[in-house]
Amino acid sequence: MSTTVSSKRTKIPRRAEILKVLRKHDKPVTDRALFQSFSLKKGPNRERFLARLRRMQQDGQLVIDRRGRYGLPEKIDAIRGRVIGHARGFGFMSPEAGGNDLFIPASEMRKVLHGDRVLARVARIDRKGRKEVSILDVLESAQLNVVGRFVVERGLAFVQPNDVRITQDVFIPPEHYLGARPGQIVVAEIMRQPSMRAQPLGRVIEVLGEHLAPGMEIEVAIRKHNLPNDWNSAVQKGLERLSTSLDEQALAGRWDIRELPLVTIDGEDARDFDDAVYCERDGNAWRLIVAIADVSHYVVPESPLDHTASERGNSVYFPDYVIPMLPEPLSNDLCSLRPDLDRLCFACEMQIDERGELGDFSFRPGVMRSSARLTYTEVAAALSSDGENEGFRLPELLPRLEALLVLTRLLRSRREREGTVDFDLPESRIVFNEERKILRIESVRRNAAHSLIEECMLAANVCAAKMLQQEGSLGMFRVHDRPDPAKLEDLRRFLGEFGLSMGGGAKPDAGHYADVVRQCSGKPYARIVQTALLRSMKQAVYSADNNGHFALGFDHYTHFTSPIRRYPDLVVHREIKKVLDNKTAKYDEIDKHLISDVADHCSMTERRADDATREVIQWLKAEFMLDHVGDEFPGTVTSVTDFGLFVEIDEFMIEGLVHITALGRDYFHFDPIGHRLTGERSGTRFQIGDQMKVRVVRVDLDQTKIDLEPSAATSKGKRRRQKRKQLG
């Protein structure tokens, strides 16, 4: 019987055969014509054939027109791509083949949702010269679940998506409310995708709670960005099998550095310690040891723990909440380099000369015992020159810390000589009370201890990349490409408005960027310029190919030092161990494709985490400003558009919009090159870097928007200054 079934299955035409037949026709054909072409009689074979056609349609290999006929995408100039929604109802399509984004009008956006993979064709060129597309087919629906507010109006219920790029409400039938009450935040599963004539239809599958409940912004971000947040039973069982003690087998062949006074230096709220450092003077050179938690000893390839860590890609750090890449028994205990406990590590030992040049280096699995868990704050105080170190709680460690400081200054000087760019941009920290109500938002700046650890980690990462490259091993590198020429051109025009210039012509290096940072150091516009420099660069990614790191100025660079919170570091540990064990065989293209896929996935999870944390911080800042509606604050213009000014409130580092209608009774003209708005009648000018006092007039939590207006004093002062200029 099985033989008979198998012979019948061979009668179903393969995809290549179907495409060959379609290419012979100069117009779309019906399913009946295809049945005849392949001599398919009525029965299960026809059903399986139609199922194959549907899968080919989903993969974008063929299209089905409104009359149900089948054709080839290339014959109708069809383009595959991803939909990028816009809050104002229209959208764009990013073509898979590359090139500029294509405009999707609001009428066509009714058929799709943000993120959908679609087949489209250029319909016309609009008045702005943009290529406008019409949607032919949805190949893959991206939005299976939507997070938003449950609303009931006139007896009809729907979910208003939290993502402003999804502008269509999801209608919910009464039998699918799941007990949700109006105003609550819910997760809705989409049961019917949108069409030209109908909105998406869904059902509530989870009620998250009230709109302003503490922690709701994180719950929304987790579901909106599909962040894995649970440990399955296989992971739990894997944890139970892990040994919590270090027996002779675990220690066999390891470098014993338990007598060395290695220390960890982290933030006050850190709970997982994955790197420790030690430094000593060795004749005319320096000996630096960077010991990293040996996660690869516990997380075995292809195990449930490994699959989960790979899926997550990295830990996600929200304000006051963490989604760890590894379960806490590993991340906060077994792998964490806690003080006065024996821990397995993977150590990089380096020789560095008096010019900060890297000499010999080696990697060895080891066992260590951290002498102390130090914080950035106390180390910076201990190393300060104003006598604060007299109160340091561990004076016996002070000589080692001072040696580290001298060495890391040498390393920093060498990087600056060879060309590197470091941005000194302050970060904000949100401080909560016990009820998770925001107490304050404060500025956090790097100190000498941050720089000390950073230089040590950079050196170890460079060594790891060099080893993989020299041994011809597979590796996952951290690469940062050169900026795009178009962005460089815009950047140079922007810098010119501040009287700044950047060398390097069409191919500047990191040193040219660093020179601009030095030019604006201490100036009131320094932060704005540094932000512009940063935005002109490409995003760093993970890659199986070593293409160097532009911003750091390194020819070889990878991530080795944080395997507790980054999966690429764990991959690098495994590859170096293969080299040490002489198990590195010559790899083929299949192996490289596999590691390339993992690199692409980890780059995606990193972007996903960044997007989620950015949205949570924006929401929290907007919530914080609800209590300040009507208050006035000094601010700085950070961006100028044709619809107004973005002003950052200096005290909180929170940005809001001063709409062009709030600037006064005048017609304001936008200069995109000079990044300024100028009043036609008054001559009043607003540009990037201007200081102005603003009043908070409105906060929209759903869209995390803060509306500002110039205070009366600012408006009058601006007009008086402008009038004096006109009078000469």
N, C-alpha and C positions, 0 to 999 in steps of 0.2 A: 504493500500500500504506500509506503514512504517513497518507493521508487517512482510510482505513478504520479504522486504529488510533485516530486522533484522535476519530472519531465514536463509537467504542466507549467511549472514556474518558469521554465526556460523560455516559454513562449511570450513572456512579458518583455517588450522591447526595452533595451537599455537606454539610458539618457542620451548617449552619443548618437544612437540610431534615431531617436525621436528628433533631436536637433538637426540631424542630416536631412530628414524628411521636411521639416519646417523651412529649412534654407532653400529648398527647391521651389517653394511657393512664393509668389510676389505679393501675397496678401494673407491676412489671418485665415485660419481654417477651422472648421467645426470639429467637435469630437467624433461625429459620425464619419467625416472624411478620414480622420486618423484611424478609426476602427477599420475602415476599408483598406487603408494603406498597409496595415499590419495583419489583415485578415483575422481580426479578433471577433469571435462570435459572442452572442449573448451569454452571460454567465459570470462566474467569479473573476475570470481573467480581465474582463472589462472593468470591473470594480477596482481591481488592483492596479490596472493601467491608469484609471482616472486618479487614484490616490497618488501614483507616481507623478502625474502631471501637476497635482496640487503641491507636492513637495518641490517640484522644479520651479513652480511659481513662487513659493516661499523663499527659495534660494536665489530668485532673480534671474533664472535661466530662461524663463519665458513669461509672457504676459497674457492676461485674459481681458478682452475688451468688453464693452457694455453688452454686446450681443452674445457673449459667452464663447467667442472664437479665440483660438490660440495663435500667438505670433511670437516673433523674436524681438527682444528689446532693442538690438542694434538696428533693426529695420525701421523702427520708429524713433530713432535717436534718443532712446531712453537712458537715463542716468540714475545710478544707485547712490544713495547717501543717507545721512542721518538728519533728522529734523531738530532744529534748535528753536524752541519757542521763545516768544517775547511777551512781556507783560501787557503790551498794547494790542495784542490780538494777532499780529502778523508773525512771521517767522523766517527762518533761513534754512537752507539745506546745505550741509557740508558734504561735497561729493567724495565718494570712497576713492576715486581715482586721483584725488588731489585737485588743486586749483582753488579759485575764489568761491566763497559761499554764494549761493543763489537765493534770490528773494522769493518767499512764499507769501502771497497776499492773504488777508484775513479770511476771505471766502474759501480758499483752499485749505487753510489751517483747520477748518471745521471738520475735515475728514480725518485728521491725525492728532496725535498728542506728542508733546516734547519727548525726544529720544527715539521715536519710531524710526525704523529702517524702511526706507521707501524707494519706490521706482517712480521717476518723474521725467518730464521732458520740458524743455524751454518752450513757453507758449508765446512770449513776446518780450520786447524791450520796453520798460516803463519810462516815464518822463525824466527820471533821474539817471537814465542810462543803465539801469540794473537789469540783468537777465531774470525774468519772472517765470516761475515754473508752475505747471499744473501737476497734481499728484495722480499717477496712474494706478498705483497699487501700494498697499502696505505689506512689506515683506516680513517684517518682524515687529510685533507690538512691544514697546519697551515698558510701558506703564501697565503692569499687571495689578498692582496695588497702589492706592493713592491715600496719602495722609492729609487730613483737613478738618475743617469745622463742620459739624452737623447742623444744618439749617432747615427749619420748617416754615414755609410761607404759603398761605392760602391752601392748606391741606396737602401741599406737595413737599416732599423731603429731598434734599440733595446735600452733597458734600462739596464745600468750597475748598479746592486743593490749597495746601500750604505753599506749594511751589508756584511762584508767580508766573513761571514759564508755561504752566498748564492753565489756560484761561477758560476751559470748559468745565462747568459744574457736572458732577456725577450724580444722576438721579437715582434715588433709592426707593423701591416699592415698599409699601407698609409691612409686608411679611419679612423684610430683610433689615429692620431697624436694629435688631439685637439689643433692644432696651435703651438705645442711645437717646439722650435728651438734647433739646436744642441748645446750641452753644458749646457742647462738648467736642473734644478732639477725638476723632475716630480714624480707623484704618478701613478703607473700602476696597473690596476686590472688584475689579472691573469684569462684568459678565458679558457686556456687549460693547465693542469698540465704537467710537463715533463714526458717523457718516455725514454726507451732505445734508441729510434730512433729519437726523436724530442725534441727540446728545448721548454721551456714554451712559450706560446703565450699570449699576453695581449693587453690592450688598455689603453691609457693615460686618466685618469679621473680628474687629477688636475695638473696644471702647477704652481709650487711654485715660480720659478724665477731663477735669475742668480746664478751661483755656489758660488760666494764670496759676495753675497748681505748681508748686516748687518742683523743679526738675523736668517739667513738661517739655521744655525746649530740647532737652537731650533725648527724651523718648521719641519725639518727632524726628529728630535728626537720624537716630538709629534706624527707624523704619523707612524714612524717606531715602536714605542712601544705602539701604540694605546691608547694614553693618552686622556681621555675625556677632552674636552677643550671648550665646548659650553654649554649654559644653555637653556634647552628646554622651550617651552611656559608654560607648567604646573608649572615649577619652578618659572618662571616670575610671573605667577598669584598668586602663593603661597606667594611670597614676597610682593605683593600688599596688601594681606590680613593681613600681620603682623602689629601689633600695634607698633608705634614708641614711645609711652608714657607709663609710668608705672602707671597703675590705682590701685585702692584699691584691686581689685581682684588679680592682679599680685603680690602685696605686702603682701597679707594675709598669716599669719603664718610664715613669713620669719624673720630670725634673722637680726635685724637692726644694722649694724656695720659701718654706714656712718660717725660716729664721730671718728672712729679709723684712725690714719694716715697710712693707707695702701699705698704702692707704687709699681709701676711696674718698673722692671729693664730689659732692652733689648738692642739689638744692635742699632746702630745709624740709620740703614735703615729699622728697623722693623715698620710694619704698623698695625699689629693685636696684641693686648696685651691680652693674655688669663690668666695670673697669676699675683697676687699681694701678697705681704708679709707684715707681722707685727710681731714684737717681743718685749717682755718685761720681765724683771726679776720678778719672782713671789716667794718671799721667798727664799728657797734653790733650787728652780727649775726655769725653763724657760717656758714661754707661747709663743707658736709659732702658728700663724694663716696663713694658705695658702689659699687664696681665688681664685677660678677658675671661669672663665666665665661660666654662666649657659646656655650652648648651648641647653641642652635637653628641656628647657622651650620653645624654638622657633622651634626646629626641632623635629616634632612629628613622632613616629614610623609609617612606611608604607606610609608616605606622599611623594609627589614628591621630596621635599627637602631631605628627608631621603634616598630615593632610589638613588638620585644623589650622596649624600655624601658617601653612602655605595659603590656605583660603583667606585668612585674615591679612596676611602680608606684613602687618605692622600693628603695634599698639596704637590706640587712638586716645589722645589726651584732651579731654574737655576740661573746662574750669571746675575743679573740685570733683572730678569723676574720670575714671580711666577704664577703657575696654582693653584688657591686656591681650597680647598675642599668644601668650602661654598662660596656663592656669596658675593661680597664685601659689600653690604648693611648689611649683617650679620657679616662677618669676620672683617671688618674694622670699623663698626659702632655699630649696636645694641648689639653685643656680646662683642665687644672690650672694655676692661677696661680703657677707656680714662679718663684723669684727669678731675676733677671737674664736672663729670656727674654721675647721679645715674645709677647704673648698677646692674642687677641681677647676683648673684654669687652662687657658691656652695663651702662652706667653710669647711676646715678641721682644727680643733683646737686640738693642741697637748700639753701635759705636758712632759717636758724633764728634767732629773736630771743633776747634775753637772758632771757626767761621760759621758753625752751624750746618756744615756739610755732612750728609749721611754717608757713613762708611759701611763696614760689614754689618749684617743683621742675620738673625736666625729665628725660627719659630719652633717651639717645643711644647707639647702637652705637659702640664705641671700640676702641682698641688701647692696651695698657698694658704696663708692665714693672715687676714687683714689686721693690721695693728690698730686701726682707728677708722671710724666713720666720721669724716669731716664735712663741713658745709662750706660753700663758696664764701659766705659772709665771714665766718670765723678765720678762714685761711687768708682772705684779703686783709682782714684786720691784723692778723699776725705778721703779715709781710709788709705792712705799711711802714713808712719811715718816721711816723710821729710818736713812736713809743707805745703804741697800742699793744704790741706783742708781749708786753710784760705780763699781761693777764691771760696769755694763751694757756689753755688747760693741759696741753701736752708738750711742755717745753723740750722734752727729749727728741721730739720729731722736728723741731724748728730748723736744725741744720739741713735736714733732708729737703724741707720745703724751700729753704733759701737756695739750695743747689738747683732744685727744680725751676725756680724763678729765673735764675741766671741762665740756665740752659734754654728755657723756652723763649727768653728774650733773644738769644742767639738764633734760634730756629725762626723766630718772627723776622728778625733782621735779614736773614738769608732769603726768606720768602719775598720780602719787600724788594730786595735787590734783584731778584729774578723776575719779579712782576706778579703781583697778586692784588686782588681788590677785596677789602673788608669794609662792610657798611656798618656804621655806628648809628643804628636806628633803635630808639628806645621801644620797648614793648610794654604793653599794659597788663596789669594783673588785677583780676576781680577778687575782692575780699568779701566773703559771706559771713553772716551770723549763724547761729545754731539752727534757725528756721530756714536757712538758705535764702535769706533776704540779703540783697547786695548792700554792704556797708559803705564801700568806697571802691573807686577804680584808681589805681596808683601806677606810676611809671616805674619800670624795672630796667635798670641799666647794667651792662656787663662790668665786672671788676677784674682785677689782676688774676684772681683765682680761675675765673671763667677762661681767660686767655691761656693760662697755664695748662689746664686740662685740654683745651682745644688743640694746642700745639702738639701735645703728646699724642692725641688721637689721630691728628693729621699725619704725623710721622709714621705711626703704626699702619694706617690705611695705605700710605704710599708703599711701604715695605711689602704689604700683602699683595698689592697690585703688581709690583715689580717681580715678586716671586712667581706668581701665576704666569706672567708674561715671559719671564726668562725660561721657565720650565716647559713652556708650550702647552700648559694645561688649560682646560676649560675654566672659565671664570665668569663672574658676574661683576662688571665694572660700573662705576658711577661716572657717567659721562655728561659733559656740558658743552654743547656746540656753540660756535660763534654766533653773534647776533645777526639777524636778517638785515640786508642792506637798506631796505625801506625803513625799518625802525631806526637804524643808525642815522639816516637822513633826517627823520623827524626829531631825533634826539639832538643832533647838532643845531638845528634851528631853535629848539627849546633852550639849549645852553646859551646860544647867542643872545637871547633876551636878558640874560644875567651877566653878559660880558664875559662868558666863559667859553673856552674852546677845548677840543679834544683832538689829540694827534692820532696818528696811525692810519689816516686816509680811509680807504675802503675796508681795511683789515686791521682795526685796532686790537691790541692785546689787553690783558688784564692790567698791565702797568699804565696804559693810557687812561683807563677808567679810574685807577687809583690816583692818578695825577689830578683828575677833575675833583675827586673827593678832597684832596689836599687844597686845591684852589678855593673851595668854598668852605673850608673848615673855619668854624667860629662865626660864620655869617648867618644872619637870620633866616636865609632861605636854604641853608645847608640840608635840612631834612627833606625839603621838597625836591631838591636836585638829586639827592641820593635815591629817593623813591623813583624818580624818572630814570636814573641809570639802571636801577634794578628792573624796572618794567620793560626796558629796552632789550633785556637779555632773554634768552630762551630758558625753558625750565630744564633743570637737570633730571636725567632719567637713568634707569638701569639698562644695561646692554651686555650682550655676549661679546661684543666687539669693544676693544679698548681704543677709544677715540680721544682720550685726554679730557681734562677739565679746564674749560676756558677761564672761569672766574678765579680759581685757585692757582692757575698757571702751571698745573702738573701734567706731565705727559702720561703718568701712570697714577690711577687713583681708583679705589674701591671702598666699600664699607666692610669693615672687619670688627669694629669695636663695640657693637651693640646687638649681639645675637638674641638677647632676651626680648627686645622690642622690634627687631627688624629681621625679616626672613632672609633677605639677601646676605646679611652678615653670616647667618647660619650656613648658607650655601657656600660662601667663601671659606669658612672653617673646614667644611667637609672636603673641598677641593685641595686645600693646603695639606690636610692630613693624608690625602691620597698621594701627594707628592712625597711627603715624609716617609710614607710606608712603601714607596716605590711601586704603587699600584696604578699610576697614571699610564693608561694605555693610549695609543694614538687614537684620537676620537675621529668620528666621521661627521658628515653634515647632519645626519639625523640627531646625533647627540647635541650638536650646536643648536639645531632648531628647537630641541626640547628645552635647553637652558634659556634660549632666546624667548620662548613662550613664557617661562617663569619670570624672566626679567620684565617683559611687557606687563604681565599680571601684577607684579610688585609695583611697577610705576603707576598702574591704575589704582591700586589700593592706597598708595601714598596720596594721589590726587583726591581720591574719595575721602580719605581722612581729613585732608586739608579743607576741602569744601564743607564737610560736616562741622568741623570745629569753627571755621570762619562764620558759618551761619548761626551757630549757637552763640558765639561771642557777639555778633551783631544784634541778635534778639535780646540778649541780656543787657547790652548797652542801651537799646531802645527802651526796655522795661525800666532801667535805671532813670532814664530821662523823663519818664512819665511824672515823676515827683518833682521835676524842675520846669514844667510848662509854665511860662510866664517869667522865668528867671533870665537874667542877662549875664553873659560871659564874654571875656576876650577870646578872639579866635584868629585863625590864619586861613586865608584863601588857598586851598590846595589844588583846585581844579576849576577851570572855566569852560562852560559849554554854551551852546546857542540858546539854552533855556534857563541859564542861571549860574550860580556859583556854589561850589561845594566848599564849605568852611569847617575846619576842624576846631572844636572847642579845646583850647590849650590845656585846661586843667584836667580834662578826662580823656583826651585823645579820642574824642567821639566826633564823627563827621555828620553834618546835616546839609540840607539844600536850602539856599536862599534863591527862591524862584525869581525869574527876571521881572515878574510883575510886582515884586516887593522892593525893587530897586529905586522906584520913584516914577513920577509922571513924565516919562520921556520914552523915545524910541531908542533902544540899545542895539548896537550893531556888533556882531561877533567877529573877531579877528582870529581865525584858527592858527595862524602862524605865530602871532604874538601872544596867543592865549589870553585875550582880554576882551572885555565888553566896554564900549564907549557910547555915552549918551549923545544922540544927534543934536539936541538943542542945548543941553547944559555942558557938554564936553566932559562930564563926569566919567572917570575911567576906573574900571576894576580889573585887576590882573593877579596872576599867581604870586603868592608871597605877601600880598597886602594884609596888614593887620586891621581887624575890624571887630567892633563889639556887636554881638548878636543876641537876639531874644529867642527863646524856644517858644514856638507858637502852636505846634501840633506834633503828636507822635502817633504813627500808625504801626501797631505791633504786628499786624498780619503781614505787612510788607516790609517791616523793620525800617521804616522811613521816618526821618526826623526833619520837620520843616522849621526853618529859621527865618528871621527877618532882621535887617539892620536895626540896631537900637536908634532912638531919636538922636542921641549925641553923636553916633557914628555918621549918620546921614548928614547932619548939619556940618560936622567937621570936614567931611569929604567935599561938600559943596563949597565951603569957605576956601579950602586949599586949592580947589580947582579954579575958583574965581581969581585968587591971587596969581595963579600961573597965567591966566588969560590976560590979566592986567599988566603982566610983565614985571 
